[in-house]
Amino acid sequence: MKVRVVVMLKEGVLDPQGEAIRHALGAMGFDGVNGVRQGKVIALDVADGTTEDEVAQMCERLLANTVIESYTVEMP
């Protein structure tokens, strides 16, 4: 079963990579971009029957730094 985990910095946490992307887009002529938040997507292929709670435990223990990051789990 395919599962996607999206990990993003929490609101209020400085995102220097996102700011660099925003600045680069402006330099390329894309003036309408007011903000960028950069994150990561983790694609998991897990056994059928794996629960969303189990995936959340994976996120809490390894995939996300929950002090500064939030995550969402996308399951079929």
Residue pairs with C-beta under 8 A, 6 or more apart in sequence:
1 45
1 46
1 47
1 48
1 50
1 75
1 76
2 43
2 44
2 45
2 76
3 43
3 44
3 45
3 46
3 50
3 55
3 73
3 74
3 75
4 41
4 42
4 43
4 44
4 73
4 74
5 41
5 42
5 44
5 55
5 58
5 59
5 63
5 64
5 71
5 72
5 73
5 74
6 39
6 40
6 41
6 42
6 71
6 72
6 74
7 39
7 40
7 41
7 42
7 59
7 63
7 64
7 69
7 70
7 71
8 37
8 39
8 69
8 70
8 71
9 15
9 18
9 37
9 38
9 39
9 68
9 69
9 70
10 68
10 69
10 70
13 68
13 69
15 36
15 37
15 38
17 38
18 35
18 36
18 37
18 38
19 36
21 36
21 38
22 33
22 34
22 35
22 36
25 33
25 36
26 33
39 69
42 63
44 55
44 58
46 54
46 55
52 73
52 75
55 73
55 75
56 73
59 66
59 71
59 73
60 66
63 71
64 70
64 71
